[in-house]
């Protein structure tokens, strides 16, 4: 899976836990957006500051499970629609 920080957005306090728990390769925003499935992570200000891209559905589901384990909430859990180009958007509860 690939990840990128979005320019001008402040990482969330829990960001180090995401980096510690998921196997992510740092890439450019353009490369991450080309992945089949996208996960957005919101900071405390409500801005999406990190994108995680997965090529395979299995990798996507594993990432989602890890993010839930960190106590984060998926805003798009009850919908099939994407938002801001993301298939899932996680933030603190």
C-alpha positions as CSV (number, residue, x, y, z in Angstrom):
1,X,0.0,0.0,0.0
2,X,1.1,3.5,-0.7
3,X,0.6,6.6,1.4
4,X,1.2,10.4,1.2
5,X,0.8,13.4,3.4
6,X,-1.2,16.2,1.8
7,X,0.7,19.5,1.5
8,X,-0.4,22.2,3.9
9,X,-2.3,19.9,6.2
10,X,-1.3,19.2,9.8
11,X,-0.9,15.4,10.7
12,X,-3.2,14.2,13.5
13,X,-1.7,13.4,16.9
14,X,-2.5,9.7,16.3
15,X,-0.6,9.6,12.9
16,X,2.4,7.9,14.4
17,X,0.2,4.9,15.3
18,X,-1.0,4.6,11.7
19,X,2.6,4.6,10.5
20,X,3.6,2.1,13.2
21,X,0.7,-0.4,12.5
22,X,0.4,-0.4,8.8
23,X,3.0,-1.4,6.2
24,X,3.0,1.7,4.0
25,X,5.3,2.9,1.2
26,X,5.6,6.7,1.0
27,X,4.7,7.9,-2.5
28,X,3.6,11.1,-4.2
29,X,-0.1,12.2,-4.0
30,X,-0.4,11.5,-7.7
31,X,0.8,7.9,-7.3
32,X,-1.4,7.2,-4.3
33,X,-4.5,8.6,-6.1
34,X,-3.9,6.1,-8.9
35,X,-4.5,3.2,-6.6
36,X,-7.8,1.3,-6.9
37,X,-9.0,2.0,-3.4
38,X,-8.4,5.1,-1.3
39,X,-8.5,5.7,2.4
40,X,-8.5,9.3,3.7
41,X,-7.4,10.2,7.3
42,X,-8.7,13.3,8.9
43,X,-6.8,15.4,11.5
44,X,-8.3,17.2,14.5
45,X,-9.3,20.1,12.3
46,X,-11.5,17.8,10.1
47,X,-9.1,18.0,7.1
48,X,-8.0,15.0,5.2
49,X,-4.2,15.1,5.7
50,X,-3.2,11.6,4.7
51,X,-4.2,9.3,1.8
52,X,-3.6,5.6,1.8
53,X,-4.0,3.7,-1.5
54,X,-4.5,0.0,-1.9
55,X,-4.4,-2.0,-5.1
56,X,-6.1,-5.1,-3.8
57,X,-9.4,-5.3,-1.9
58,X,-7.7,-7.6,0.7
59,X,-5.0,-5.0,1.5
60,X,-7.8,-2.3,1.8
61,X,-9.8,-4.5,4.2
62,X,-6.7,-5.2,6.3
63,X,-5.9,-1.5,6.5
64,X,-9.5,-0.7,7.6
65,X,-9.3,-3.4,10.3
66,X,-6.1,-1.9,11.6
67,X,-7.6,1.6,11.7
68,X,-10.6,0.4,13.6
69,X,-8.3,-1.3,16.0
70,X,-6.7,2.1,16.6
71,X,-10.1,3.4,17.7
72,X,-10.7,5.4,14.6
73,X,-14.2,5.7,12.9
74,X,-15.0,5.3,9.2
75,X,-17.4,8.1,8.2
76,X,-18.4,6.2,5.1
77,X,-19.0,2.9,6.8
78,X,-22.8,2.9,6.2
79,X,-22.7,4.0,2.6
80,X,-21.4,2.7,-0.8
81,X,-20.7,6.2,-2.1
82,X,-17.2,7.7,-2.2
83,X,-16.5,11.1,-0.7
84,X,-13.6,13.4,-1.8
85,X,-12.4,10.5,-4.0
86,X,-12.1,8.2,-0.9
87,X,-13.7,4.8,-0.4
88,X,-13.2,5.2,3.4
89,X,-12.5,8.3,5.6
90,X,-11.2,7.7,9.1
91,X,-11.1,10.1,12.0
92,X,-11.2,10.1,15.8
93,X,-14.6,9.4,17.3
